[in-house]
Amino acid sequence: MSSFAIAVRVFDGEAPYLQSFIDHHRRLGVDAFYPVLAPGAAPLCREIFARNGIAFHESDGQRISSVQDLIREDYVAVVDADEYLHPGLFDFLVEENVDSLAMPWRLTASLDDGFFESSRKKFFVFPQVKSIVKTSALKLLRLHESATDGSGVRLGIAQGKHFPVQHYYLRGLDDLLLKEGGVVKRTLAQSSGRKPVNLRGNADSLDFPSRHARVAYLLKVLDSVPEQTDPYSMTLDRSMLDRLRGNVEVDPEVAKQELRDSVVKIKRIFRDRTIRSEINAMQQLLASDPRKVSYQKRVLKLLRQDFQSRRSWLARFLR
């Protein structure tokens, strides 16, 4: 009987959703969790792990490789607390005796705070790779594609697309509010989504955080795809959400409206023809065996192209 482990970096902004993440993966058969926290950070997450009998580990920079030598289970996946492994994954790994498997994201998002627990959602599959590996072949544990050695079977996205990682990329405006580093006092983790993006080319003007562009792109894509039943059971810990909202440094509703306005403004920049082309391009990529595609780089490239196109069109129109 094979055993399975999950390594995960967490911060308090994810506390309202963390129990759901734990419950889902325990139902799948995960034997052990290896959470990595910033030193002294995430007191709410520490409470949740203690309640579930899960030991956590501290590391500066939340380096996921810091838990590599602790893992004794047969397989390990590195996922985030908004990512859920496929129910059929473990049986496939054991049956095929796989050393590593690359899996794409199956993304969903909404600005609606009631969305996370709803039974129907829209999804978009994108070849941003996550991986699960056999521990005996593990060379280096990484956030996306861990390195392995030896001559065992390594499967790419052509096989992994049948077991996509379900990524609840945005679980509502509350989620976006809590992901904005510095908004919640207890959240000490650095947020990679706060890299400033400037479309105007003005060196002294920063327009918006990169996270907003990534969310806007996904929401625009999801406008063009059909709604489906979400096969996973999601729950929100409202007591944790209330505790976090009580520590927000500004009026939460005002902050959420500002976040919504920012995302909607960026969403309008993407052209419909770009999104249609993008959906087709991803379908063609996934029909082959693509390498990892950087989600952020692709989003920002398309956004800048569409911004320049719209600005050029407006300049010609005004002549």
Disulfide bonds with the S-S distance in Angstrom:
none
